[in-house]
Amino acid sequence: MAETPVPTVNEIIKSLTGNPNKANVYNFALVEQIVKSKQSAAIFPELEKKADNHQLRARIYGLKAAVLYYEDVDQSSNKLGAENRVSPAAKTVILELWKKAMTEAYLSGDDRLIAGASIFFGGFCSLMKELELAVTYTMNGLELNEKLGIENSPDNYMLVGEIFYKIREYEECARNSVKAFHIFETLKRPGDTVGMLFTSNTAALGYHRQQQYDSAFFWYNTSLKMATVLKLDIWKGIIGGNMGQMYYEQKKYDTALALFLADHQFSKEGKLYDNAANSLQWAARIQVQLGNKSAALQYVREALSLLEHTPDMFYLRNTYYAAVDVFKAMGNYDSAFYYNTKYNALNDSLERVIALSGIAVSKARANDEKSRYNIQALLKEKEKQVLHRNLLIAAIVLLGIVGFLVITRQRLKAKLQMERMQQEQQRMEQEITSAKAQLKMFTENIVEKTNLIEKLEEQVKGSSISSEQQLLISELSQQTILTEDDWIRFKSLFEKIYPSFFQKLRENAADITVAERRMAALTRLQLSSKQMAAMLGISVDSVHKTRQRLRQRLQLGSDINLDEYIAVM
């Protein structure tokens, strides 16, 4: 077997700079040649010595990052370009190299190169599962190319559409996926039908989550046509399962059930056990609605079994939720309580990851903008030095230019300050929204526990029970009480949503007690007396007495409604 020829430094530079107007950072064939030569350690130091401009340095750093990626990944398939996992150490170096490449591209002022480098960087971030950076830089590159009138690859729009779906930016998901579909449709290259299949399904999911059902059905049917053309039964099942969710939401249970069962069968045959499980848990929910409890139980048990083969946390969360429905319908409140607890724990974890991903995207965009501004400031500083050097020659012109730069700098400073204020306001709004959701989940969780325990007590009422069973019921009841730690967490969330509530209480009644403050907070949430009693671990009669003391403390007349009074505080 002939050895791969080692490219010379001059040949590499010629390849990188052969067409100064090209948007690509490098040619992939060049990456493959360097990787196979196994001489990268000797090649890149020489290349970096000869890099005498920002454009060339940007391309060399990008090339070096790509070579390092493919040298590091597991080459078990012996196929360059296969999706593999890069080591953490190499990942850190690769990201730093790409950031250097982006800095040099910005310094060059070459918009075509900036766009190309952004898209290449985003692609590698996607390979390394850095989704926040991937969507940030890929979108920057796509938008810049659109401004320059340069045609973008549909694969890049398809990539960002899928990422936007994962972080719940459904409008952007649909917009980019539809754009990718139409480009694939126009190009009509070999293999583009597969791209049309994926993008139409992703677009449908985006519209579906926005509850734009007409658009969602249109794109699901389009995707189904592509799957039929390609003779991919497994994809016909998956798309049918997605459509089944919409029929379920519209309470067309018979139609939805047939689609879920078909998806389950095709997915199971294709060994996509996680997708098969997800369709089956939807089928279980339908059987509950139709009153077929035994079938529902059978489906949910099989779904849990399938997820043991290929666990998917999102599908597992869905299955826990279905299990709660099934066991509640069967009157088995012990099992319902058990799966409700597992659902809440997993759901909290997943929702936290999604929320952090959205914040990380915003942070990545802000950091990229900050880098651009810093580089622009550096370029202006260099221009300023040139102006000072020519001061003796063109003093009057220089003064005018300096004045212009000062005004521009002030405007930029004001703009940056305004953007920081807007970002801070957005951050505060996100915190309040998150606090509302957590407070709602906190309250609903305790109310749900209370309802389940009450039903359990009703089941055993009138029947002879052992002292051990009585102790178990007592222990379960104590789980609904709002402990001191619960109160601290509750109060923290409550104050984020109603920041001046407790302050106004103290202003109206300086000697208000802790118990009365808690009662006022629960009243503000419009909980029933029974729910308050469960959360505070007191009787309903004690709730009424505490509310009466609260009225007296606030000096409210008999014609004033306590709930309405507290609601406007």
Helices and strands as residue ranges (DSSP letters): H 9-17, H 28-37, H 40-50, H 54-72, H 88-108, H 111-127, H 131-148, H 154-166, H 170-187, H 192-209, H 213-230, H 233-249, H 253-269, H 273-290, H 293-306, H 313-330, H 333-389, H 395-460, H 467-478, H 484-497, H 501-508, H 514-524, H 529-536, H 540-553, H 562-567
